[in-house]
Amino acid sequence: MSFNLSKLWSRKQTPQSEKMPGTNQVPNSAGGWSFAVDDWTRLDRFLLLGTEGGSFYSSERALTRENATAVERCVAADGLRVVRRIVEISHGGRAAKNDAAIFVLAMAAKLGSDLTRRAALDALPRVCRTGTHLMHFAASVEAFGGWGRGTRTAIGRWYTGKPVGELARQVVKYQARDGWSNRDLLRLAHPKAQSPAQDAIFKWVVAGELASTEGVEHIAAFEQAKKATEVAEIVKLVRDHDLPREALPTQWLSEAKVWEALLERMPMTAMIRNLATMTRVGLLAPLGESSKRIVERLANQDALRKARVHPIAVLAALMTYKAGRGVRGQHTWTPVSSIVDALDGAFYASFANVEATGKATLLALDVSSSMSCSEVAGIPGLTPRVASAALALVTAATEPQHAFVAFQTKLTELDISPKWRLDRAIKAVSDLSFGGTDCSLPMRWATERKLGVDTFVVYTDSETWAGPVHPVQALREYRQVSGRPAKSAVVGMVSNGFTIADPSDAGMLDVVGFDTATPAVIADFARTVPASA
């Protein structure tokens, strides 16, 4: 009786719990085998997704250490390239938060070559655009060995390089963060004031003295606000001197009239962040003028992009505002439906413009247990599972030929329409059961049903382990059976070191989730010369 040994070993069918023959796969954190991303991809994932909250398999500390080690290798290999990438992502508003960019900039400024250090410090104003950013940088520099002459000079230039009016706003709005204050930074940097007004600002920061108000009216208004006893005084100071919310004593922040004055010149990101508060104090109501103004601003795509409003910021605001209750506090409010709709529209508008490819696209969402833990960019409630559903809708809204599936160790067809509001799509995914991870299911499912798919777009953390074949093997089987040169774009939703995309396969692409450029990159990939079948 013969025995078929090919059932036990095959280059075409390898269980995900085993390494594919002839590849450089590595063990992933779930007990399966995946491809390792290179250090430069790890740098991008760190800059774009951060490590707040850790992942299903790694603590926040461990995941940060893994990423930092990879980034340090990038700095050693080509520090100037690292600095260019930091500026490109940070200044371009492509990341939800700037924290990782500031951390890596500090690493380059302290651990890089002389050229890298100079480039990093020269880039400081473009990456650290606010006082908060600068104090984050100071804290990060301490972690990499402390201050030197170059650091002191660069921080001094940050202050002296700003116009007087902008400098006054910065020192009022951002007075202390991360255990640092403007006073600390100025005393260490010792910058030489470039004008009498700048000198007056420095003296006020360091010694609390405001000998003259000429040219520093913003600071004088801040001092007056501390002594105000009537709402009308605060409203006038806000309107006359553009005082931000942070400059006002807490007792005035429950007054609708104060928020009405703040709203008149409130920056876009601050407006989105404070929608719940403005609703709670009674400023925002159905058919109200302030509500109408907010809806109009959220519909302004040019203003959204100019303000670097990131999709995650909009999504986080939508999730919180629609809920009518704060994640951490006890405050409640009744959401205004027109504002919810406007946030929904602003989410799509915050991505780069994408033209339809006309390709048949299968959007496959990993809903396994590992995608249901941790937080994307440290946003409470924004798990990789939830975030992937929202991100997939951007492609679905562009591509007329698409279908949705969700998978863990079994696959579920999803009747999600791109015409749905985000909260409805998120709920549809959130209600699905958890399970293990088999990233080969979308390709196997399409093969079994003889579907015509041009591009598989898989949103996952690549911690796959439960399938009878590897995803890349399933893709090649689909190509062979269907005769279609199908491609696969793998959207990484966690800042780990793994991907299911085979780097040697030109028809597979690894991209980072919630990079504002990701949908456009996927579209460009889909419309290029097909992979070989």
Long-range contacts (C-beta under 8 A, 24 or more apart in sequence): 12-469, 12-473, 12-476, 12-477, 13-468, 13-469, 13-473, 14-469, 14-470, 14-473, 15-467, 15-468, 15-469, 16-438, 16-439, 16-440, 16-464, 16-465, 16-466, 16-467, 16-468, 16-469, 16-470, 17-465, 17-466, 20-470, 20-472, 20-473, 23-502, 26-498, 28-462, 28-463, 28-464, 28-465, 28-496, 28-498, 29-55, 29-56, 29-57, 29-58, 29-463, 29-496, 29-498, 30-57, 30-370, 30-437, 30-463, 30-464, 30-465, 31-465, 32-437, 32-463, 32-464, 32-465, 32-466, 33-470, 34-462, 34-463, 34-464, 34-498, 34-499, 34-500, 35-498, 35-499, 35-500, 35-501, 35-502, 35-503, 36-497, 36-498, 36-499, 37-492, 37-497, 37-498, 37-499, 37-510, 38-503, 39-70, 39-71, 39-73, 39-74, 39-77, 40-74, 41-499, 41-510, 41-512, 42-67, 42-70, 42-71, 42-495, 42-497, 43-70, 43-71, 43-74, 43-82, 43-85, 43-104, 44-85, 44-89, 44-512, 44-515, 45-492, 45-494, 45-495, 45-496, 45-512, 46-70, 46-71, 46-100, 46-104, 46-495, 47-85, 47-86, 47-89, 47-90, 47-95, 47-100, 47-101, 47-104, 48-89, 48-94, 48-95, 48-96, 48-100, 48-495, 48-512, 48-513, 48-514, 48-515, 49-96, 49-376, 49-377, 49-492, 49-493, 49-494, 49-495, 49-512, 49-513, 49-514, 50-95, 50-96, 50-97, 50-99, 50-100, 50-377, 50-378, 50-495, 51-100, 51-495, 52-99, 52-375, 52-377, 52-378, 53-374, 53-375, 53-378, 54-374, 55-370, 55-373, 55-374, 55-461, 55-494, 55-495, 55-496, 56-369, 56-370, 56-371, 56-372, 56-373, 56-374, 56-461, 56-463, 57-370, 57-463, 57-496, 58-496, 63-495, 63-496, 66-496, 66-497, 67-495, 68-103, 68-107, 70-497, 71-104, 71-107, 72-107, 72-111, 75-104, 75-107, 75-108, 75-111, 75-112, 75-116, 76-111, 76-112, 79-108, 79-112, 79-113, 79-115, 79-116, 79-117, 79-119, 79-120, 80-115, 80-116, 80-119, 82-108, 82-112, 82-116, 83-108, 83-112, 83-116, 83-119, 83-120, 83-123, 86-120, 86-123, 86-127, 87-123, 87-126, 87-127, 89-515, 90-126, 90-127, 91-126, 91-127, 92-308, 92-516, 93-305, 93-308, 93-309, 93-310, 93-516, 94-310, 94-515, 94-516, 94-517, 95-310, 95-377, 95-515, 96-310, 96-311, 96-312, 96-313, 96-376, 96-377, 96-379, 96-514, 97-377, 97-378, 98-127, 98-129, 98-133, 98-136, 99-136, 101-127, 102-127, 102-128, 102-133, 102-136, 102-137, 102-140, 103-136, 103-140, 105-137, 105-140, 106-137, 106-140, 106-141, 106-143, 106-144, 107-140, 107-144, 109-141, 109-144, 109-150, 109-151, 109-154, 110-141, 110-144, 110-145, 110-151, 111-144, 117-150, 118-150, 121-150, 121-151, 121-153, 121-154, 122-154, 124-154, 124-155, 124-157, 124-158, 125-157, 125-158, 125-161, 128-158, 130-170, 130-173, 130-174, 131-170, 131-171, 131-173, 131-174, 131-175, 131-177, 131-182, 132-174, 132-177, 134-158, 134-174, 134-185, 135-174, 135-176, 135-177, 135-178, 135-180, 135-181, 135-185, 136-177, 136-178, 138-178, 138-180, 138-184, 138-185, 139-178, 139-179, 139-180, 147-188, 152-188, 152-189, 152-190, 153-189, 155-185, 155-188, 155-189, 155-191, 156-189, 156-190, 156-191, 156-192, 157-191, 159-185, 159-186, 159-189, 159-191, 159-198, 159-202, 160-191, 160-192, 160-193, 160-194, 160-198, 164-195, 164-197, 164-198, 164-201, 164-215, 164-216, 165-218, 167-198, 167-201, 168-201, 168-216, 168-217, 168-218, 168-219, 169-218, 169-242, 169-244, 171-201, 171-204, 171-205, 171-219, 172-218, 172-219, 172-222, 172-243, 172-244, 172-246, 172-247, 173-244, 173-246, 173-247, 174-246, 217-241, 218-242, 218-243, 221-247, 222-247, 225-249, 228-252, 231-255, 231-257, 231-258, 234-258, 234-261, 235-260, 235-261, 238-262, 239-264, 244-270, 245-270, 245-274, 253-277, 253-281, 254-281, 255-281, 256-281, 256-282, 256-283, 259-283, 260-290, 263-290, 263-293, 263-294, 267-307, 268-297, 268-303, 268-304, 268-307, 268-309, 269-307, 269-308, 269-309, 269-313, 271-297, 272-298, 272-309, 272-313, 272-314, 272-317, 272-343, 272-346, 273-313, 273-317, 275-317, 275-321, 275-339, 275-343, 276-320, 276-321, 276-326, 276-331, 276-333, 277-331, 279-321, 279-333, 279-334, 279-335, 279-336, 279-339, 280-331, 280-332, 280-333, 284-336, 284-339, 285-336, 286-336, 286-337, 286-338, 288-336, 291-336, 291-338, 291-339, 292-338, 294-339, 294-342, 295-338, 295-339, 295-341, 295-342, 298-339, 298-342, 298-343, 298-345, 298-346, 299-342, 299-345, 299-346, 299-349, 301-349, 304-346, 304-349, 304-350, 305-350, 309-346, 309-350, 310-350, 310-514, 310-516, 311-347, 311-350, 311-351, 311-390, 311-391, 311-514, 311-516, 312-376, 312-377, 312-379, 312-382, 312-387, 312-514, 313-350, 314-343, 314-346, 314-347, 314-350, 315-347, 315-379, 315-382, 315-387, 315-390, 315-422, 316-379, 316-382, 317-343, 318-343, 318-344, 318-347, 318-422, 318-423, 319-381, 319-382, 319-423, 319-426, 322-423, 327-380, 327-381, 328-380, 340-421, 340-423, 341-421, 344-421, 344-422, 344-423, 347-390, 347-422, 348-393, 348-394, 348-397, 350-516, 351-394, 351-516, 351-518, 351-519, 351-520, 352-516, 352-517, 352-519, 352-520, 353-520, 354-394, 354-395, 354-398, 354-519, 354-520, 354-523, 355-398, 355-523, 356-398, 356-399, 356-400, 356-523, 357-399, 357-455, 357-523, 357-526, 357-527, 358-399, 358-400, 358-401, 359-399, 359-401, 359-454, 359-455, 359-526, 359-527, 360-401, 360-402, 360-452, 360-453, 360-454, 360-455, 361-395, 361-396, 361-399, 361-401, 361-402, 361-403, 361-453, 361-454, 361-455, 361-456, 361-457, 361-526, 362-402, 362-403, 362-405, 362-442, 362-446, 362-451, 362-453, 362-455, 362-456, 362-457, 363-392, 363-395, 363-396, 363-402, 363-403, 363-404, 363-405, 363-457, 363-459, 364-405, 364-406, 364-407, 364-441, 364-442, 364-456, 364-457, 364-458, 364-459, 365-389, 365-392, 365-404, 365-405, 365-406, 365-407, 365-414, 365-429, 365-459, 366-406, 366-407, 366-408, 366-437, 366-439, 366-458, 366-459, 366-460, 366-461, 366-493, 367-406, 367-407, 367-408, 367-429, 367-432, 367-434, 367-435, 368-407, 368-408, 368-409, 368-434, 368-435, 368-436, 368-437, 368-463, 369-408, 369-434, 369-435, 369-436, 369-437, 370-437, 370-461, 370-463, 371-460, 371-461, 371-493, 372-434, 374-494, 376-493, 376-513, 376-514, 377-514, 384-459, 384-461, 384-493, 384-494, 384-513, 385-429, 385-430, 386-426, 386-429, 386-430, 387-493, 387-513, 387-514, 388-429, 388-459, 388-460, 388-491, 388-493, 388-513, 389-416, 389-425, 389-426, 389-428, 389-429, 390-422, 390-425, 390-426, 391-459, 391-491, 391-513, 391-514, 391-518, 391-519, 392-457, 392-459, 393-418, 393-420, 393-422, 393-425, 394-519, 395-457, 395-519, 395-522, 395-523, 398-519, 398-523, 403-451, 405-441, 405-442, 405-445, 406-432, 407-438, 407-439, 407-441, 407-442, 408-433, 408-434, 408-435, 408-436, 408-437, 408-438, 409-435, 409-436, 409-437, 409-438, 409-441, 409-466, 410-435, 410-441, 411-441, 411-442, 411-445, 436-465, 436-466, 437-463, 437-464, 437-465, 437-466, 438-464, 438-465, 438-466, 438-467, 439-464, 439-467, 439-471, 439-500, 440-464, 440-467, 440-468, 440-469, 440-470, 440-471, 440-473, 440-474, 441-467, 443-471, 443-474, 443-475, 443-477, 443-478, 443-488, 444-469, 444-474, 444-477, 444-478, 446-478, 446-482, 447-474, 447-477, 447-478, 447-481, 447-482, 450-481, 450-482, 451-482, 452-482, 452-484, 453-478, 453-482, 453-484, 453-486, 454-484, 454-486, 454-487, 454-526, 455-486, 455-487, 455-488, 455-489, 455-522, 455-525, 455-526, 456-486, 456-487, 456-488, 456-489, 457-488, 457-489, 457-491, 457-522, 458-488, 458-489, 458-490, 458-491, 458-500, 459-491, 459-493, 459-513, 460-490, 460-491, 460-492, 460-493, 460-500, 461-492, 461-493, 461-494, 461-496, 461-498, 462-490, 462-492, 462-496, 462-498, 462-499, 462-500, 463-496, 463-498, 464-500, 470-500, 471-500, 472-500, 472-501, 472-502, 472-505, 472-508, 475-505, 475-507, 475-508, 479-507, 479-531, 479-532, 479-533, 480-533, 483-533, 484-533, 485-530, 485-531, 485-532, 485-533, 486-531, 487-525, 487-526, 487-530, 487-531, 489-522, 489-525, 489-526, 491-518, 491-522, 505-531, 506-531, 506-532, 507-531, 507-532
